[in-house]
Amino acid sequence: MTDHVDSETRSKIMASVGGKNTGPEMVVRRYLHARGYRFRLHRKDLPGKPDLVLPKYRLVIFVHGCYWHRHAGCFYASTPKTRIAFWQEKFERNVVRDRRQQDALTEAGWRVLIVWQCGLRHSREDIDAIETAIVGNGTRNEWPAQPPRTRNGDERP
């Protein structure tokens, strides 16, 4: 399938995709703030500039898009049909970079929580699991632990 816009327009569209203050990130920020948690945003002195940092709990939170960060088994982690090799290499670099940053944070004594975009779309009623991860003991957690299997969140037969 060919793209319905020319490459210059596609480039402008992709360049406009922001990495800070995204919709999913704002959902998590509002949730935590409403429950009395205080946090810092995008601390440049920490590897990966985590989306949220809760110093009191030695916890960093990354709000990851399933597409760009390759949420394993997620419907949204699809690969474009054109320039497949380019995209696979790009996505692999993202995953390796994420892992390296998470390793550096845990070595520095931080706990890491990854909140996946699909969870905010389909599992919002279970969002209290984020609070459990904040006060828990694990060094690395993900929410949701398992992604939805289809776009509407229903299990496949």
N, C-alpha and C positions, 0 to 999 in steps of 0.2 A: 504494500500500500504506500503510495507516495504522499508526501506532506501536502496539505491544502494551502500552505503559505510558502512564499519564496524563502530562501535561506537567510537573507538579510532580515526579514521580518521575524523569522524563527529565532535568530540570534538576539534580536532586541527583546523578544518575549522571554527567552531564557535568562538574559542579563537582568531582567526586572524581578526575577524570583529572589526574594530577600531571605536572609538567614537569621534575622533577629526579629523579635516581636511578631512572630507568625501567629495565625489563629490558634493552632494547637498549643503553642507556648502560652498564649494569653489565657486559655482555659485552665491550664495548670496553675498559672500565677494567681488567678482569681480564686481557684479552689483553695490553694494553700493560704492565701491572705485571709480569706473568710474564716479559716480555722485557727487563725492567730499565729501562723508561722511567718517569720521575717526572714528575708533572703536578700542576697545581692545578685545582680544580673551581669552576665558575660564578663566575669573577672579575667582580665588580660594576663594576670600573673599566674594563672593555672593552665595546664596543658589543655588545649582544645577550647578554651574560653567557654566553660559550661554555661548552659542557658540559665540555670539557677544554682546558687550556692547557699547552703544552709550551714554557716560556720559552727553554730551551736551543736549541730549533730554530725559535724565532719562529713557532710553529704553534698555531693554534686548531682545535679539532675540535667540530663540531656533529653530534650524533646525531639525525637527523630522522626522524620518522614520515612515511611516504609519504602517508598520508591528510591530515594537517594541513598539511604543507608542499608538497603537490602534486608528487610525484615524476613528472616527465613520462614518459608511456608506461607507467606502473606500474599493475598490476592493482589495487593497494590504494588508488590515488588516485581512488576512486569519489566520486560526488556523491549525497547523499540524494535520494530521490524527492519528498519534501515540502519546501515552502519553498525551492524551488530558487534563486530570486533572492537570498534571504538568504545561503544557503550559498556561492553563487558569489562574492558580495561579500566574505564572511568569508575565504574561501580566497585571493582576490586580494589582500586586505590583508595576509595572512600572507606571501605570496610577495614582495610589494613591500617589506615590513618586512625580510624575510630578506635581500633583495638590497641594501637600504640599509645594513644592518649589515655585510654582507660587504664592501661598497665602503669603508666607514669603516675596517674592519680592514686591508684591503690598503693603503689610503692611509697608514695609521699604520705600515706596514712589517711587518705580520703576514701569514703564509700561512694559507689557509683550506682545511680538509678537511671535506667533508660526507660522513658515513657514513649511508647510507639503511637503514632498518629492514628492507626486503625483502632486502638483501644479507646481513644477519645471519640471516635466516630460511632463505634458499635458497642462498647462496654462501659459507657459512662455510669451506669448504675453500680458498677463494681469499682468505681474510682477511689473508694475508701481504701483499697489495697495500697494506694500510694502512701497514705498516712501510715499504714502498717510497716511499709518499707522504711519510712523515715525513722521510726523508733526501733526498728529491728536491728539485728546484728550482722546481717550478711554484708559482704564487701562489694558484691555486684548483684544487682537485681534488675529484672525487666518487668514491665507491665504493659500490656497483658503478657502473661507467661506464654500463652498460645494465641496466635492471631486468628481472626475469623477466617473461615474457609472461602467465603464468597463475598461479593461486593455488598450484599444486604445483610451479611452477618450470619446467615443460616448455614448449618452444616450441610455438606454434600452427602447424598445418599451413599 
